[in-house]
Amino acid sequence: MKKVYIQSDSMITSLGQTTEENFNNLRKNITGVKMHHTGNIYKELPLSLIDKESFHQKAQAIIEDFGSYTFFEQIMLWSVLDAMAKSSIDPKSKRSIFIISTTKGNVELLKTQEGRQSNEFALWHSAKRISHYFGNPNEPIVVSNACVSGVMAVNTASQLLQSGAYDHAIVIGADVVSDFVIAGFMSFMALSSKPCKPFDDHRDGLSLGEGAGCLILSSEHPSDMSIIGGANANDANHISGPSRTAEGLFLAMQNAMNEAKISVEDINYVSAHGTATMYNDEMESIAIQRCGLQKTPVNSFKGYWGHTLGASGIIEIIASVQSMHENQLIKSLGFEGKEEGEAINVITENTQKELKTIIKTAAGFGGANSAIILQKA
């Protein structure tokens, strides 16, 4: 099988409009999660929102026909354009494939009668608009599988490139905060009234965020960063609750390590899903321990930009890649301590450490779980 390399990347979140801006703020332990008024549903919630005024000022001069795209589509285009500027691949080639990861897309368009009667809210419609913008001749692929969508999309791209079906993949993840998303998570009583605290004993729910990320993968243009393993597993535990034994995530992590042909001793860092809900973080802790990684440094980036849903796996892979380039572990923001049970090694301060091989995890509704392993040359 062919080897798959990460050629370039880009992201936009509340912390910045490029990968570099985001990582600089991560290194400073700055959070983009702030209290915001949420309109008609709830008075105030901690959310991580993109500065739309600043974004519009810059993006409308760069994105052609800017006003014809929704905000969701605009941030995808922005991230791809920035990643493309650092890449040598041809997006118009038949050997290039676009893969879009999202959970809700343009769901807000369903608020109006006109929106409900058009295809504009459909995920495939947005995917085609993005791929057509860049002149790609192939049908784009949409991955929408709850909160594992991002990592699963990268695993899908990696498999397609390994098999030789394509030479390059443009993998994009995006989601935006909307009334629909807020109401949905509120109905699960999953949102915290304060900025989230992943893995902390006193965590009480997640903080929602919005963002977009793009990873450009290639089997033809080597780089110093490669994907050496990946796996998805579904334990079908519950429509919204994770497995109490972490069976699905454990299998995904084990299978990813088996494909990479590495042992737990080779892994320098775990970039966890870490949503700050009671059950998710407990499940992830169990999976990490079952894999024998309880002493390996672990963090969650969600204290910095919240849970960005379909974008989360991709922007967190990008942040992890930056950590590997800089050999720097980033503090898991919001974590203050774990008093009960067998603790995992959550990162409490930014630390310099040689990072050669890492594992990124994701978990989602419906028993979905994914893991991916990255290695630096």
ChimeraX attribute file (.defattr): number of C-alpha atoms within 10 A of each C-alpha:
attribute: neighborCount
match mode: 1-to-1
recipient: residues
	/A:1	9
	/A:2	15
	/A:3	17
	/A:4	27
	/A:5	25
	/A:6	23
	/A:7	25
	/A:8	22
	/A:9	30
	/A:10	29
	/A:11	34
	/A:12	26
	/A:13	28
	/A:14	22
	/A:15	25
	/A:16	19
	/A:17	23
	/A:18	18
	/A:19	23
	/A:20	14
	/A:21	14
	/A:22	25
	/A:23	21
	/A:24	14
	/A:25	15
	/A:26	23
	/A:27	14
	/A:28	11
	/A:29	17
	/A:30	16
	/A:31	20
	/A:32	25
	/A:33	24
	/A:34	17
	/A:35	16
	/A:36	14
	/A:37	12
	/A:38	16
	/A:39	9
	/A:40	7
	/A:41	12
	/A:42	13
	/A:43	10
	/A:44	13
	/A:45	20
	/A:46	23
	/A:47	28
	/A:48	30
	/A:49	23
	/A:50	22
	/A:51	13
	/A:52	12
	/A:53	9
	/A:54	10
	/A:55	16
	/A:56	17
	/A:57	10
	/A:58	13
	/A:59	17
	/A:60	14
	/A:61	10
	/A:62	13
	/A:63	17
	/A:64	12
	/A:65	9
	/A:66	16
	/A:67	11
	/A:68	9
	/A:69	16
	/A:70	16
	/A:71	17
	/A:72	21
	/A:73	21
	/A:74	22
	/A:75	29
	/A:76	27
	/A:77	27
	/A:78	25
	/A:79	25
	/A:80	25
	/A:81	18
	/A:82	20
	/A:83	22
	/A:84	21
	/A:85	12
	/A:86	13
	/A:87	16
	/A:88	12
	/A:89	21
	/A:90	14
	/A:91	21
	/A:92	16
	/A:93	15
	/A:94	13
	/A:95	18
	/A:96	24
	/A:97	27
	/A:98	25
	/A:99	25
	/A:100	30
	/A:101	36
	/A:102	30
	/A:103	25
	/A:104	22
	/A:105	26
	/A:106	22
	/A:107	21
	/A:108	17
	/A:109	18
	/A:110	16
	/A:111	11
	/A:112	9
	/A:113	9
	/A:114	11
	/A:115	15
	/A:116	15
	/A:117	11
	/A:118	11
	/A:119	13
	/A:120	19
	/A:121	19
	/A:122	16
	/A:123	21
	/A:124	18
	/A:125	15
	/A:126	23
	/A:127	24
	/A:128	18
	/A:129	16
	/A:130	23
	/A:131	23
	/A:132	17
	/A:133	14
	/A:134	15
	/A:135	13
	/A:136	20
	/A:137	16
	/A:138	16
	/A:139	14
	/A:140	22
	/A:141	20
	/A:142	23
	/A:143	24
	/A:144	20
	/A:145	20
	/A:146	22
	/A:147	27
	/A:148	31
	/A:149	30
	/A:150	34
	/A:151	32
	/A:152	27
	/A:153	27
	/A:154	29
	/A:155	21
	/A:156	20
	/A:157	26
	/A:158	27
	/A:159	19
	/A:160	19
	/A:161	26
	/A:162	17
	/A:163	13
	/A:164	13
	/A:165	13
	/A:166	20
	/A:167	23
	/A:168	30
	/A:169	27
	/A:170	25
	/A:171	25
	/A:172	33
	/A:173	35
	/A:174	33
	/A:175	29
	/A:176	28
	/A:177	22
	/A:178	17
	/A:179	15
	/A:180	15
	/A:181	18
	/A:182	19
	/A:183	14
	/A:184	13
	/A:185	15
	/A:186	14
	/A:187	10
	/A:188	9
	/A:189	13
	/A:190	18
	/A:191	23
	/A:192	19
	/A:193	15
	/A:194	17
	/A:195	30
	/A:196	32
	/A:197	27
	/A:198	31
	/A:199	31
	/A:200	23
	/A:201	17
	/A:202	18
	/A:203	21
	/A:204	21
	/A:205	23
	/A:206	28
	/A:207	30
	/A:208	28
	/A:209	27
	/A:210	26
	/A:211	32
	/A:212	31
	/A:213	35
	/A:214	32
	/A:215	26
	/A:216	26
	/A:217	30
	/A:218	29
	/A:219	24
	/A:220	16
	/A:221	16
	/A:222	14
	/A:223	16
	/A:224	11
	/A:225	20
	/A:226	23
	/A:227	20
	/A:228	21
	/A:229	24
	/A:230	29
	/A:231	24
	/A:232	24
	/A:233	19
	/A:234	19
	/A:235	17
	/A:236	16
	/A:237	18
	/A:238	12
	/A:239	11
	/A:240	14
	/A:241	15
	/A:242	27
	/A:243	22
	/A:244	14
	/A:245	15
	/A:246	24
	/A:247	21
	/A:248	24
	/A:249	33
	/A:250	25
	/A:251	22
	/A:252	25
	/A:253	29
	/A:254	21
	/A:255	20
	/A:256	22
	/A:257	24
	/A:258	14
	/A:259	15
	/A:260	17
	/A:261	11
	/A:262	16
	/A:263	12
	/A:264	13
	/A:265	10
	/A:266	13
	/A:267	20
	/A:268	20
	/A:269	26
	/A:270	24
	/A:271	25
	/A:272	27
	/A:273	27
	/A:274	30
	/A:275	29
	/A:276	32
	/A:277	23
	/A:278	19
	/A:279	16
	/A:280	23
	/A:281	23
	/A:282	21
	/A:283	23
	/A:284	27
	/A:285	24
	/A:286	23
	/A:287	25
	/A:288	23
	/A:289	18
	/A:290	18
	/A:291	17
	/A:292	13
	/A:293	20
	/A:294	19
	/A:295	14
	/A:296	19
	/A:297	20
	/A:298	27
	/A:299	25
	/A:300	27
	/A:301	26
	/A:302	31
	/A:303	28
	/A:304	26
	/A:305	30
	/A:306	30
	/A:307	28
	/A:308	29
	/A:309	28
	/A:310	34
	/A:311	33
	/A:312	32
	/A:313	34
	/A:314	31
	/A:315	31
	/A:316	24
	/A:317	24
	/A:318	23
	/A:319	23
	/A:320	26
	/A:321	21
	/A:322	18
	/A:323	21
	/A:324	23
	/A:325	15
	/A:326	13
	/A:327	16
	/A:328	17
	/A:329	27
	/A:330	26
	/A:331	23
	/A:332	28
	/A:333	25
	/A:334	22
	/A:335	22
	/A:336	16
	/A:337	14
	/A:338	15
	/A:339	10
	/A:340	7
	/A:341	7
	/A:342	11
	/A:343	15
	/A:344	20
	/A:345	18
	/A:346	25
	/A:347	19
	/A:348	18
	/A:349	12
	/A:350	15
	/A:351	12
	/A:352	12
	/A:353	15
	/A:354	15
	/A:355	21
	/A:356	17
	/A:357	22
	/A:358	20
	/A:359	24
	/A:360	22
	/A:361	28
	/A:362	28
	/A:363	33
	/A:364	22
	/A:365	18
	/A:366	18
	/A:367	23
	/A:368	27
	/A:369	31
	/A:370	32
	/A:371	31
	/A:372	29
	/A:373	25
	/A:374	23
	/A:375	20
	/A:376	17
	/A:377	8
